[in-house]
Amino acid sequence: MCGIAGYIGPDIRRLPEEADRALAAAIRYRGRDAEGQWSDGQRARLLHARLSIIDVAGGGQPMADSTGRYVIVFNGEIYNYKELRAAYARHGVKFRTQSDTEVVLAGYRLLGERVCEELNGMFALAIWDQVEQRLFLARDRLGKKPLFWFAANGVFAFSSSLDGFQQMPGWTGELSAAGIGLYSLLGTFPGESTIYRQAHALPPACCASVRPGDTVLRPRRYWRLAFAPKWTRSKTALFDEYEGLLADAIRIRLRSDQPLALTFSGGVDSGSIAVLCTKRLQTPLRCFTIDYSTAEDPSEETRIAEQVAGLLGLEWRHIQFDYHRCLLPDLPATYRFYDQPCQQLPLVYAQRLYEAIKPHATVVLSGNGADELFTGYIGDERTRRRGVVLAWLRPFRPLCRAHFFPAFLRLPLPEAFFASLEQQAAAFVAESEARQEMAAHLSALLAEAKEAGAEAALDLKMFMSLFCSAVDSNFRLPDISGLAAQVEVRSPYLDYRMVEFAARLPHRLKVGSLFSPRRNKLLPKEWYARHVPHEIAWSRKKGMGWNLRWDKSIATDASYDACFARAYDALDEAGIVSAPYRQAWRGYVQAIRRGVEFPAEAGAMMKGFMLGMWLLRGREGDGSA
């Protein structure tokens, strides 16, 4: 787990030293165990910051292969590296280390860019070919690890952090109106978009090659998700496959030369991991729960976590987080590592959790992703119900040609959904050029959704969750806040094999009732119910930190008023229209005071707040209340 950066050009000796130093400084927080650098002296330079997990002694980077032709910097973990190492050894490859990095190098030497298809893990990597004078870049299937690029004045630079480009010649730091609009609409920066006009992301599941002097990157997608055809095997067979996939995903994520732990709520996701680690893999893990729990305000989640840990005989620790006192004051310090806005205010106590784990473990398993794959949220039953209705109406769609019919009746679901997004975009972006750029990104997302076969409501929701709405919570928050605390977060449910399995699972095995949210995430709950008391397996949806009810504090605590107002003022100062976010904030406060549990305004309100707080990043006071 590391940070990577570098640059290529016809003559990199002309690059100012401060640009090189800025690239190295921006990734330093990601790996404080060691720093490395390599250059051929004229055309390529690679930088690396290492958090040592696998082969602590021999896995340093940048690393060259045995021929000296290929040099790699690599961020992440390849969980199936042992199997690949054995396979490549049968082709005559001789290994000098025990690292997964050297396995990636060997695979690239044998297979070229096709090596990406063999890697099971989370990764962003760069390989310089000294013979072909070519840089190869690649990113994992779901985009768990970041990889950005910027090109100007004949230099092509890449980095794990956008902050690294600040001193590059030609960098202006101009914000992207389209990127801000996409973030406000989708909760993340999809595809190639970023918060900056000049910077781009290598999209998930993509690779590309670039040569000195090139100023554009042309990504090639090496993996696509498929929602069809649905599995036709028996429920028993699918049940067994689910257990086998999850167990194997956990097994290969237990590979580490550092101690391991588990973030633990006692619910279906982290609880299932704990059960399999203990009963099937004979590797019990220390469990850590963060929440607010007092005699006056006890946490049900903390009670359940302690109960399940006791049933399994696991060492368990509760970390108390007093959100009344700590949440807003701690936000600036924890947010400073984020190179783009993040909609997740829980990043504050997530980093506190990881910091508490660090003295005991460097690798942390997490239940992230299960709710997105297996429809575990309250409201997913409504999504399936809507999908059933739309399927029933499908034969009548040819009769709904007139424009006065709603789009969801006139158009197939994906087209109707993205058409509604384009209409909503007007609230966040006024400039026609930015709106056209947003439309292009939305069209690309629509094309991906259709290629994946996300035609049903539940499938489209899973697609959008994986690649948009849950990106911050599942990928960016564990990556950035985890590395800020110097721990690596691994998510077995986000193994690409589990993702593929869930995409093709019949909807009836995801949502067991069209009306009761307790039957959401049906198959995982039925499996978990075999190992814990019925009332725990089938309890109401909760998550890590369920008792941290800062959402209600927004409507009742005056300190939040001052902080939110300052964040929205920062939007105005940056030339970003704050009106839609302020309106959502007012609507949210009114809804909470009326007793509404999950106000619809929460999303826009929080995106605007976290955008404003990000703009305040680096200033004196940083916007704390």
N, C-alpha and C positions, 0 to 999 in steps of 0.2 A: 504494500500500500504506500503510495508515493505521490510526488508531484513531478511533472515533466515539463520541459520547455526547450526551445531551440530556434534556430533560424538557418536559412540557406540563402545564397545569392551568388552572383558571378564573382564578387569579391567582398567577403564579409569583413575584411580588415578595416573597411571604411566605417563600420558601425561604431558609434560612440560608446565608450566604456560604460557610461551611465545607463545606456539601454540594456546592456548585458547584465549589469548589476540589478536593474529593476526586474528583469525576467527571473533572475535567481531569487530575489527577495520575495517576489509574489508567491512562489511555490514553497518557500521555506517552512511555513507552518504545517504543511501537509506531511512532512517527514523530517524529524529533527535528529534521527539517529546518525545520519551521514549525508554528505553532499558530494556529488561527483560532476565532472565536466569532461568533455572530449571535443576536439576539433581537428580537422584536417589542415587547418591553418589558412585556408583560402575560401572554401565554398560551404562548409557545414560546421555547425557547432551545436552540441547537445548538452543539456543541463538536467540534473536529477537531484531530488531531495528524497531521502529514504526513511520510511518507517519499517524496520526490519521484522518480517514475519516468517518467511521461509528461507532456510539456509542463511542464518544470520551472518555467519563468517564468510561464506563464499558467494553470496548473491548480490554483491555491490554492482552499481551501475554508474555510468554507461558501460555496457558489456559488449564485447566483440565476439563473434563466433570463432571457431578454431582456425579458420582460414584468414581471418582478419578483414574479410570483405564486407561483412555486415556488422553494423553497430546499432544497438538498440537502447532506447529509454522507454520504460514501461511502468504504468501505474495500474495497480489492481492486483487481482489474484486469478490464476487459472486453476480451478479446483480439480480438473481431471488431468493435471500435469503428469501424475505418475503413470497413468494408462498411456498417455501420449509418449512419454519418455520410453516406455517399454516398446511401443510400436515403432518409434524412430530408431531405437537401438537395433531392431531387426533389419533395418535398412542400412546398417553399418555406421550409424552415427556414434561417435565417442563423446561422452560427456565429461566435463572437468569439474562441475559443481552439482549440487543437489537442488538447484533453484528452478522455479517455474519459468524464470526469465530465459534461461538457456534453452529450455524446451521450446519456447516460442521462436527463438532464433533458429533452432534446428528445423522446426516445422516450416518456417519461411524459406529456408534454404532448399528444402525438399519440394515444397508445394507452391511457393510464391504466395500471392494474396489469398489463395484458397485455404490457407491455414486458418483463417478466421472462422471458417465453417466447422473446424474441429475443436475450437476452444470453448469450453464451458466455464464461464466465469464472468467477472466484471473487469473491464480493461479499457484503457486508452493507451495506444503505443505509437512509437515512431521508430522506423528502421531506415538508416542511411546505407545505401549501396554505393561503396566506393568505386566500383568498376563502372556501373551504369550511371553514376552521378545522379541518383534519384532518391527522393525521400518518400517512404511509404507510411501512411497514417491509417489507423483503424480504431474503431470504437465498438464496444460490446452491443449485443442485440437490443437491449432495452435502454441503453444510454445511461447506465448507472455511474460511469466515470466521465468527467467532462473533458472536452478537447476543443479548443478554440483556435482560430487562425486570423491573421491580419497581414496584408501585403501592401507595401508602398516603397517607392524609391529603390526598386530592384531587390528588396529584401522580403522574403516570405518567412513569417514568424509563427510559431505555434506555442500553446501553453495550456496547462491545466487551469489557469486563472486569467480572466480578462484584465486583472490589475497589472499583469506583467507587461502589457503593451503601452503603459502610460508614458514611457520615455523613448518609445520607438520613433525614429524620424518619420514625419508625415502624419503622426497620430494627432487628431484634434480633440478627441474625447466627446465629440458631438453625440448627443442622445438620439436614438431612433424613435421617431413618433410612431412608426408602424410597430416596432418592438414593444413599446409601452402599451399600445392599443391591444396587441395580442396578449400581453401579460394580464391586462385588465379584463379581457374577455375570457381567456382560457386558464389563467392562473399560472402560466409558465411561458417560456419562450420556445415555441415548437420548431422542429426542423433545424434550419440554418440560422434562424433569427437570434438576435441578442439585444441587449439594452443599448448597444452602441451601433451607430450607423455604419462604421467602418469594419466592425468585427463580425465574424461568422462562426457558427458551430459546425463541426462535422456531425451530421445527423446520426442517430442511433442506427446500429446494424449496417453501417457504411464504412467503406474504405476508399482510399484515393492515393494517387501518386502525383508528385510534383517535382519539377526540376529547377535548378537555379535560374532565376530570371522570370519564372512563371508568376503570375499575379492572381490567378484564379484556381480554384479547386473544383474538380468534377467528380463528385462522389459516386460510387457504385454500391448498390444495396446487395448484400450477400445473404440476407435472411428476411423472410416475410412471415407474419402471423397469418394463420388460416382458421376461420370459424366454421368452415364447412369442408366435408360433410360431418354431421354430428355422429358421435359414436353410437353404434347399434348393438354393442355388446350388452350382456345382462347387467343388472345393477350390482350383483355380487362380483362380477368380473371387474367392473369399474371401481368398486369399493376397494378391491384388492390392489388394483393398479395405483389408485391414489395413495394407499399406504406404502407401496413399494417405491413409488417415485419420491414421496416425501422422505422416506427413510434414506434413500440413496442420496438425495440432495443434501440432507443433513450430514451423512457419512463423509462425503467429500469436502464438506465445509468444516469438518472437525480437524482437517489437516493443518497443522500449525506447529511451529517451533516455539510459540509463545503460549501462555495460559489463556484459557477460554472462559467465557461467561455467557449468560443469557439474560436479556431484558425481559421482564416477566410480569404479566398481569394476572396469570392464572386462567385467562380466557381460552377460547378454542385454539387460537393460533400459537401463542407462546406455550400454552399448556400441551398441545400436541407435540411440539418440538421437545419439550421436557420429557414427555412420556416415551417417545422413541429413543431419545438419548439414554434414558435410564434403563428401560426394559429391553430394548432391541439391540442397541449399540454399546451397552455397558459403559457409557461415558457420562456419568452425572455431572451437571454443570452448576456452578454457583449462580443463583438467581438474584436479580436486583429489580426492585420496584420503586418508582418515584411517584409520590402523590402528597396531597395535603390531608392529614388525618389527625384530629384532636378529639378529646372527649366530647366536646360540644358539637363537632362536625366530623363524625367518623367516616372513613372511606370504606365503602363496601368492596371496592376493588382490592384494597390492601388486605382486607379480611380474607377474601377469596384466594388471593395470591399466597398468603401464609398457609391457608388450609390445604391448597393443592401441593405446595412445596412440602408440607408435612406428610401428606399421603404418599408422596414419591420419595421421601427421605432425603430431600435436597437442602443444602445450605441456602438460606434465604436472608436477604437484607432489604430493609425499607429505608429509602432516602426521603426525608421530610423536606418538602419545598413549600415555603410560606409565600404563596403568590401575592398575598396582600402587601408584603414588605419588599419582595425581591424582583417580581416580574419586570416592572417598568425600569427600575434602577439598573437591572442587569442587562437589559436589552442592548444598549450601545456597545458594551464590551463583547457580547457574543455575536452581534451582527457585523462587527468590523471585518470578519473573515469572508463575508459574502460579497462576491464580485458583481452580482446582479441582485435585484430585489427578490425576496422570497416571501410568499404569502403566509408562511407558517410562523406565527408568534410562539408556538411551543418549542421553537429552536432554543429558547432561553433555558427551559428546564431540561431539554434533551441534552444540552451540553453539560449542565450540572450533573445529570445522570452519568454521562460518559466520564466525566472527571472523577466521580465517585467510584466508578468501576476500574479506572486506570491503575490504581495501586495493586489490584488483584488480578487483572487480566488485560491483555492487549487486543484480543480478538473477541468480538461480541456477536452472538447470534440473535436474530430478531425475527418476529412474526410478521414483519412488513409485507404487504402485498396480498395477503390472503383475502381480505375483504374485497379488493378490486377484482380478484380472479373468481371468487366464489359468491359474489353478491351478498356481502355481510352487513350492509348498511340499512338502517331504517329508511324506508322509501324504495328499496329495490323491489319490494313486492308490488308497488305501484308501477314501476317500470315494466315489470313482466305483464301486469294487468293491461297496461297501455299497449304493449306489444301484441297481446292476444286480440285486443279490439282492432288494432290496425291490420292484423292478419285476416280477421273476419271481414274487414272492409276492402281488402285488396281487390276482390273481383269487381267492385263498384268504381274503382279509381278511373277507368276510362270514361265514366260518365261525368267526372268532375273536372272538365277542361276549363270552365270559366274561371276568371281570375278572382271572382268574389268568393270562391270556395277557399278554405284555409289551405296553406301550403302542405300540411301533413296529410290532407286528403288528395290534393292534386299530384303530389310528387312522391316517389319512393322515399322511405324514411331517411337515409343518409343525405339525400339532396335537400329534403325539407329541413332537416336539422341544421345543415350548414347555411342554407338560405336564411334561417332565423338568426344565425350568428352574424351574418353580414349585415342584417338590419340592426342588430344590437351594436355593431361596431361604430355606428354613427354617433352614439352617445359618448364615445371616448376619443374619437379622432375626427377632426374637422377637415384637415388638408386632403385634397383629392389625391395627391401623389401618395401620401401615406395610406390612404384607404385602398388605393389600387395595389400597393405592396401587401397590405393585410389580406386583400382578396386573393392574391396569388398564393400566399401561404395557406389560406383556408382551402383553396382549390387543391393544393398539393395534399393536404390532410384528407380531404374528401376522396381523392384518388386512391390514397393508401387504404382508407377504410373500405372502399369498394373492392379493391384488389384483395383485401383480407376476407371479404365476404361478410362484413358486418352489416347485414341487412335487417336484422331483428333488433328490437329495442335494447334487450339485455346485452347483445353482442356489441352494439355501438357504444353503449355505456362503458363496457369493459375496455374497448379500444381507446375511448377518450380518457378514461381514468389512467390507463397505463402510459399514454403518451402526452397527456396534457394535465388534467386536473390533479392527479396524484403524484406528478413528477417531483414536486417540492418535498412532499412528505415521505415518499418512498426512496428517492434517490439523492436529491440535493442536501436535505437536512442530515441524513446519516453520513453522507460523504464529507460535508464541510464541517459540521459541528463535531462529528466523530473524530476527524483528523485534527481539529483544533485541540481536542483533548488527547490526541495521540492514541486513539483506538480505531480498529478496523471493524466495521459493522457488516455482517454477512446475513443475507436473507434467503433461507432455503426455499420459501414459497416463490421467490422470483427466479429460481432456476428455469432456464428457457424451456426445459422439457415439461415442467409443471405448468408453465404458461400455455404451451401448446395443448396439453391435456385439458386444461380448464376451458380453453377457447372452444373446444369441440364437445364439451360435456353438455348433454341435453338439459334444457332450462328447468325441467321438472326436478332435476337433481341438484339444482342451485337454489331455486326458490320453490319451496314446497307448498306454499299457500299464496293465493292471489290477494289475501287480505291481512294475514298476520305476519308481522316482521320477525316473530320468534322462529318462523320456519325458514327464514333466509339462511343461506350458507348451509343447506341441508346436509349434503354428503359429509363435509368436515365435522358438523355437529354430531351426526349419527356415529361417526368414528370415535369422536372424543367421548361420547356418552358411554362407550364400552369401558372407559378407564377411570372416569371420575363420577361423582354423584350426579344424578339426572338434573337436579336443579342448577348445578353449575354449568353443565354442558348446554342447557337450553335457556340460560338466563338472558335477560335483556342485553342488547348490545352495549358494551362499554369498551374503553380503550385505556392504554397507559395514561395515567394522570387524569382519570375520569373525575376526580373530586377537585381538580384545579379549575373551579368555575369562574375564571376571569371573564368569561363571556357575559356573565351577569354583572360583574363589577363595572363593565363599560357603561352600563346604564345607571349605576348607583354611586360610583366613586368619583368624586370631583377631580382627583388627580388624573384620571383617564381623560376627562374633558380637556384639561390643559395640554396633555400629550397629543391627543388626537387633533386638536386645533392646530398645534404647532406643526404636526406632520402634514396636514392639508395646506397650511400656509407655505410650506416648503414646495409643494407642487406648484402653487401660483408663482412663487419666485423663480421656478425653473421653466415657466411658460407652459405648464401642463394644467389644463382646465380641471379644477378641483370640484366643480359643482356636482357631477354625478356621484362622487364619493361622499361628499358632505351630505347630499340628499339621502344616500343609503345609510349613512351614520345616524341621521335623525330618525329615519324610518325604523332602523334597528332598535334604537333606544326606546321608541314608543312601543314597538312590538314586545320587547322584553318586559316593559312595565305593564303591558296588558296580560302577561302570563304566557306569551307564545314561546315555546321551548327552542325551536330552531327557525328563527326569522329568515325569510328569503333574502333580506338585504345584507346578511352577514358576509357573503363573498365579496361583493363590490366594496363594502366598507373596509374590510381587512386588507384587500389588495391595495386600496388607496393609502391606507395607514402605513403599511409596510413599505410601499413605494416612497412615501414621504420620509419615513425614518431612514431608508437607505440613502436618500439624497442628503440627509443630515449627517451621514456617516463621515467621520473625520473632522467634523467641526468641534469647537469647544462646547462641551456639554452634551453633544450628540443627541439632543432631544429628550433626555430623561426628564421625568416629571419634576 
